[in-house]
């Protein structure tokens, strides 16, 4: 069947217009069913307008609504969006068979709006979960960085054995990290954790017999109890904590016994 020249031109113009209005989604290839339904409805309206010589602004309202709804989406928008397009296509296919009066546009607009509102209800819960997850990721990353800064500040310039360095940047950092997430930077546990850490750094400055002997009762012995109490606030492998405290005790006992220390010392940077 030969297509009338004006109809062929109208078909081409309306197709180009729709592609220009909604460039984000290639509707022809990604959602051909919806594209055909919308395209047919646009042509049906224009043909009716040519026949009557009148123009309804409600037509523009429908087009603007469709453009506004579709513009943020792309081919990765998911099944919920695909179902929305299927509902839109069904609405245009049904309405294209009806008379294109003012009531037609009002009912179509209401139907499309209702479909979109249902779509929003279904996706809002998912979006809120995504936002919550991303927020938690951001908070977690921020707390992790802040925890490292707290360790660095409390231990700045200190020189510790390699096994202590590892404990600080694994378990002490985790203590600060979890506390920041749960209680915030001004919590009593953060303040106590920094004080005990400073005491630990100070204990490693006692490297002679006289220094250790003088500070054993006032600094070294209380330090072990304070560290154990501090880490009671989080879940930590008891064997790991016991091993660290045993090494700390053995360090100072070796000095009192005059044993040579075979230790790799690590300097803690304030940054």
C-alpha positions as CSV (number, residue, x, y, z in Angstrom):
1,X,0.0,0.0,0.0
2,X,1.4,3.4,-1.0
3,X,1.8,5.9,1.8
4,X,0.5,9.4,1.2
5,X,3.3,11.9,0.9
6,X,1.9,14.1,3.7
7,X,1.4,11.1,6.0
8,X,4.9,9.9,5.3
9,X,6.3,13.4,6.1
10,X,4.2,13.5,9.3
11,X,5.5,10.1,10.4
12,X,9.1,11.1,9.9
13,X,8.7,14.5,11.6
14,X,7.0,13.0,14.7
15,X,9.6,10.3,14.9
16,X,12.4,12.9,14.8
17,X,10.6,15.0,17.4
18,X,10.3,12.1,19.8
19,X,13.9,11.2,19.5
20,X,15.0,14.8,20.2
21,X,12.7,15.1,23.2
22,X,13.9,12.0,24.9
23,X,17.6,11.6,23.8
24,X,18.7,9.9,27.1
25,X,16.9,6.7,26.3
26,X,17.1,5.1,22.8
27,X,13.4,4.2,22.9
28,X,13.4,2.7,19.4
29,X,16.0,0.0,20.3
30,X,15.5,-0.4,24.1
31,X,11.8,-0.1,24.4
32,X,10.3,-0.4,20.9
33,X,6.8,-1.3,22.1
34,X,6.5,1.9,24.1
35,X,8.0,4.0,21.3
36,X,5.5,2.7,18.7
37,X,2.6,3.3,21.0
38,X,3.6,6.9,21.8
39,X,4.6,7.5,18.1
40,X,1.2,6.3,16.9
41,X,-0.7,8.4,19.5
42,X,1.3,11.6,18.5
43,X,0.5,11.0,14.8
44,X,-3.2,10.3,15.6
45,X,-3.4,13.6,17.5
46,X,-1.7,15.6,14.7
47,X,-3.9,14.1,12.1
48,X,-7.0,15.0,14.2
49,X,-5.6,18.5,14.6
50,X,-5.1,18.9,10.9
51,X,-8.7,17.8,10.3
52,X,-10.2,20.3,12.8
53,X,-7.7,23.1,12.6
54,X,-7.7,23.3,16.4
55,X,-4.9,22.9,18.9
56,X,-5.2,21.6,22.5
57,X,-2.6,22.7,25.1
58,X,-3.4,19.4,27.0
59,X,-1.4,17.6,24.3
60,X,1.6,19.6,25.2
61,X,1.0,18.8,28.8
62,X,1.1,15.1,28.2
63,X,4.3,15.3,26.1
64,X,6.0,17.4,28.7
65,X,5.0,15.0,31.4
66,X,6.4,12.0,29.5
67,X,9.7,13.9,28.7
68,X,10.1,14.8,32.4
69,X,9.5,11.3,33.6
70,X,11.8,9.6,31.0
71,X,14.7,12.0,30.9
72,X,16.4,10.8,34.1
73,X,16.4,7.1,33.1
74,X,18.6,5.0,30.8
75,X,19.0,1.4,29.7
76,X,20.1,0.4,33.2
77,X,17.0,1.6,35.0
78,X,15.8,-1.9,35.8
79,X,12.6,-3.9,35.6
80,X,10.4,-1.6,37.5
81,X,11.0,1.1,34.9
82,X,10.4,-1.4,32.1
83,X,7.0,-2.3,33.7
84,X,6.2,1.5,33.9
85,X,6.9,1.8,30.1
86,X,4.6,-1.2,29.5
87,X,1.8,0.5,31.4
88,X,2.4,3.8,29.6
89,X,2.3,1.9,26.2
90,X,-1.0,0.2,27.2
91,X,-2.5,3.6,28.1
92,X,-1.5,5.1,24.7
93,X,-2.7,2.1,22.8
94,X,-6.1,2.3,24.5
95,X,-6.5,6.0,24.2
96,X,-5.5,6.2,20.6
97,X,-8.7,4.5,19.6
98,X,-10.8,7.1,21.4
99,X,-11.9,10.5,20.3
100,X,-9.2,13.1,20.9
101,X,-11.3,15.7,22.8
102,X,-10.3,17.6,25.9
103,X,-11.6,14.9,28.2
104,X,-9.4,12.4,26.4
105,X,-6.2,14.3,27.4
106,X,-7.4,14.8,31.0
107,X,-8.1,11.1,31.4
108,X,-4.8,10.1,29.8
109,X,-2.8,12.5,31.9
110,X,-4.5,11.2,35.0
111,X,-3.8,7.6,34.0
112,X,-0.2,8.3,33.2
113,X,0.3,10.2,36.5
114,X,-1.3,7.3,38.5
115,X,1.0,4.8,36.8
116,X,4.1,6.9,37.6
117,X,3.0,7.5,41.3
118,X,2.7,3.7,41.7
119,X,6.1,3.3,40.2
120,X,7.6,5.9,42.6
121,X,6.1,4.1,45.6
122,X,7.7,0.8,44.6
123,X,11.1,2.3,43.9
124,X,11.2,4.8,46.8
125,X,11.9,2.0,49.4
126,X,14.7,0.7,47.2
127,X,16.1,4.2,46.7
128,X,16.0,4.9,50.4
129,X,17.9,1.7,51.1
130,X,20.5,2.7,48.5
131,X,20.8,6.2,50.1
132,X,21.1,4.6,53.5
133,X,23.8,2.2,52.3
134,X,25.8,4.9,50.6
135,X,25.4,7.2,53.6
136,X,26.7,4.4,55.9
137,X,29.6,3.8,53.5
138,X,30.5,7.5,53.6
139,X,30.2,7.6,57.4
140,X,32.3,4.4,57.7
141,X,35.0,5.8,55.5
142,X,35.0,9.1,57.4
143,X,35.1,7.3,60.7
144,X,38.0,5.1,59.5
145,X,40.0,8.1,58.5
146,X,39.2,9.9,61.8
147,X,40.2,6.8,63.8
148,X,43.6,6.7,62.1
149,X,44.1,10.4,63.0
150,X,43.2,9.7,66.6
151,X,45.8,6.9,66.8
152,X,48.4,9.1,65.1
153,X,47.7,12.1,67.3
154,X,47.9,10.1,70.6
155,X,51.1,8.2,69.5
156,X,52.7,11.0,67.5
157,X,56.5,10.8,67.6
158,X,56.5,7.6,69.6
159,X,58.7,4.7,68.8
160,X,57.2,1.2,69.4
161,X,58.1,-2.4,68.6
162,X,56.8,-3.8,65.3
163,X,54.3,-6.1,67.1
164,X,52.9,-3.0,69.0
165,X,52.7,-1.0,65.7
166,X,50.7,-3.8,64.2
167,X,48.4,-4.0,67.2
168,X,47.8,-0.2,67.2
169,X,46.8,0.0,63.5
170,X,44.7,-3.1,63.6
171,X,42.9,-3.3,67.0
172,X,43.4,0.1,68.5
173,X,42.3,1.7,65.3
174,X,39.3,-0.6,65.2
175,X,38.4,0.4,68.7
176,X,38.4,4.1,67.7
177,X,36.5,3.3,64.5
178,X,33.6,1.5,66.1
179,X,33.4,4.0,68.9
180,X,33.2,6.9,66.5
181,X,30.4,5.2,64.6
182,X,28.4,4.4,67.8
183,X,29.2,7.3,70.1
184,X,31.0,10.1,68.3
185,X,34.3,11.8,68.7
186,X,33.5,13.4,72.1
187,X,32.7,10.1,73.8
188,X,34.4,9.2,77.1
189,X,35.7,6.0,75.5
190,X,37.6,7.9,72.8
191,X,39.1,10.2,75.5
192,X,40.1,7.2,77.6
193,X,41.5,5.3,74.6
194,X,43.7,8.2,73.7
195,X,45.0,8.6,77.3
196,X,45.8,4.9,77.6
197,X,47.5,5.0,74.2
198,X,49.7,7.9,75.3
199,X,50.6,5.9,78.5
200,X,51.6,3.0,76.3
201,X,53.8,5.2,74.2
202,X,55.3,6.6,77.4
203,X,56.0,3.1,78.7
204,X,58.2,2.2,75.7
205,X,60.3,5.2,76.5
206,X,61.5,3.4,79.7
207,X,64.4,1.5,78.3
208,X,66.9,1.3,81.1
209,X,66.9,-0.7,84.3
210,X,66.5,2.3,86.5
211,X,63.6,3.8,84.4
212,X,61.7,0.5,84.3
213,X,62.2,-0.2,88.0
214,X,61.1,3.2,89.0
215,X,58.0,3.2,86.7
216,X,57.0,-0.5,87.1
217,X,54.4,0.0,89.9
218,X,53.1,3.4,88.8
219,X,53.1,3.1,85.0
220,X,53.7,-0.4,83.6
221,X,51.5,-2.5,85.9
222,X,48.4,-0.3,85.7
223,X,48.8,0.0,82.0
224,X,48.1,-3.7,81.4
225,X,44.9,-3.5,83.4
226,X,43.8,-0.3,81.6
227,X,44.4,-1.8,78.2
228,X,42.3,-4.9,79.1
229,X,39.5,-2.8,80.5
230,X,39.6,-0.5,77.4
231,X,39.2,-3.4,75.0
232,X,36.4,-5.0,77.0
233,X,34.2,-2.5,75.1
234,X,34.6,-4.3,71.8
235,X,34.8,-7.8,70.6
236,X,38.4,-8.9,70.3
237,X,40.0,-12.3,70.2
238,X,41.2,-12.8,73.8
239,X,44.2,-14.8,72.6
240,X,45.3,-11.7,70.6
241,X,44.9,-9.4,73.5
242,X,46.6,-11.8,75.9
243,X,49.6,-12.2,73.5
244,X,50.0,-8.4,73.2
245,X,49.9,-7.9,77.0
246,X,52.3,-10.8,77.5
247,X,54.7,-9.3,75.1
248,X,54.4,-5.9,76.8
249,X,55.2,-7.4,80.1
250,X,58.1,-9.5,78.7
251,X,59.6,-6.3,77.2
252,X,60.0,-4.6,80.5
253,X,61.0,-7.8,82.4
254,X,63.8,-8.4,79.8
255,X,65.1,-4.9,80.7
256,X,65.0,-5.6,84.4
257,X,66.8,-8.9,83.8
258,X,69.5,-7.3,81.7
259,X,68.6,-9.3,78.6
260,X,69.4,-7.8,75.2
261,X,66.3,-6.7,73.3
262,X,66.0,-8.0,69.7
263,X,63.3,-5.6,68.5
264,X,62.5,-3.8,65.3
265,X,61.4,-0.3,66.3
266,X,58.8,1.6,64.4
267,X,58.4,5.4,64.4
268,X,54.8,6.7,64.4
269,X,54.2,9.7,62.2
270,X,51.7,12.3,63.4
271,X,50.1,12.3,59.9
